[in-house]
């Protein structure tokens, strides 16, 4: 009886391509959510938590740093330049601006290309 299971190399290549598409789409959506938004608006709390547009951008930068840098290279959070806990990744400082994190939400970042 012949196996009908997909070739594992082809299946993982297809999966990798789909994951890359999803990441790029989510980055673009987050980046686009900041279009025509002032820094004050990006910092505004609309829910009773640390969640803000800019906080989400900082958190995504943290998550990508953990998964695509620290997990692969073993570099420390400090070396990467990200918060040291998920909770702190939402905490905004005066130096946090959407311009600072913009590269992490575009295809230019390409952290998935490292894997």
C-alpha positions in Angstrom: 0.0 0.0 0.0 1.4 3.4 -1.0 1.6 6.2 1.6 -0.6 9.2 1.1 1.2 11.3 3.7 2.7 14.5 2.3 6.4 14.7 1.8 7.6 16.2 5.1 10.2 18.5 3.5 7.5 20.0 1.2 5.0 20.3 4.0 7.5 22.1 6.3 8.6 24.4 3.4 4.9 25.3 2.8 4.3 25.8 6.5 7.3 28.0 6.8 6.2 30.1 3.9 2.7 30.5 5.4 4.1 31.4 8.8 6.2 34.1 7.2 3.2 35.4 5.3 1.2 35.6 8.6 4.0 37.4 10.4 4.4 39.9 7.7 0.7 40.5 7.6 0.4 41.0 11.3 3.4 43.4 11.3 1.9 45.4 8.5 -1.5 45.6 10.3 0.1 46.8 13.5 2.3 49.3 11.6 -0.8 50.6 9.6 -2.7 51.0 12.9 -0.3 53.8 13.8 -0.7 55.7 10.5 -2.0 59.3 11.2 -1.9 58.7 14.9 0.0 61.2 17.1 2.4 60.0 19.8 -0.2 61.2 22.4 -2.9 59.0 20.8 -0.5 56.0 20.5 0.1 56.3 24.3 -3.5 56.7 25.2 -5.0 54.0 27.5 -8.5 53.0 26.2 -8.8 50.0 28.5 -7.9 49.6 32.2 -4.5 48.0 31.6 -1.1 48.9 30.2 -2.4 48.3 26.7 -1.9 51.1 24.3 -1.1 51.1 20.6 2.5 52.0 21.4 2.6 49.4 24.2 1.5 46.7 21.7 4.2 47.8 19.3 6.8 47.6 22.1 5.4 44.2 23.2 5.6 42.8 19.7 9.2 44.0 19.5 9.9 42.1 22.7 8.2 38.9 21.5 10.1 38.9 18.3 13.3 39.6 20.1 12.7 36.6 22.4 11.6 34.2 19.7 13.8 35.3 16.8 16.9 36.5 18.5 17.3 35.3 22.1 16.0 31.7 21.4 18.2 31.3 18.4 21.4 33.2 19.4 21.2 33.0 23.2 21.9 36.7 23.5 20.5 38.3 26.7 17.5 40.6 26.7 19.9 43.5 27.6 22.1 42.7 24.6 19.0 42.7 22.3 17.7 45.9 23.9 14.3 44.6 25.0 12.4 44.5 28.3 13.3 41.7 30.6 9.7 40.5 31.3 6.5 40.3 29.2 4.8 42.7 31.6 7.6 45.3 31.3 7.3 45.0 27.5 4.1 47.0 27.8 5.6 49.7 30.1 6.3 52.9 28.2 9.2 55.3 28.9 9.4 58.8 27.6 12.0 57.6 25.1 9.6 55.1 23.6 8.2 56.4 20.3 6.5 54.7 17.4 9.5 55.8 15.3 11.8 53.8 17.5 9.8 50.6 17.0 8.7 51.1 13.4 11.4 48.9 11.9 10.2 45.9 13.9 6.7 46.0 12.3 7.9 46.1 8.7 9.3 43.5 6.3 12.7 45.2 6.7 13.0 43.5 10.1 12.7 40.0 8.6 13.4 38.2 11.9 11.9 35.0 10.5 14.6 35.0 7.8 17.1 33.9 10.5 15.5 30.5 10.8 
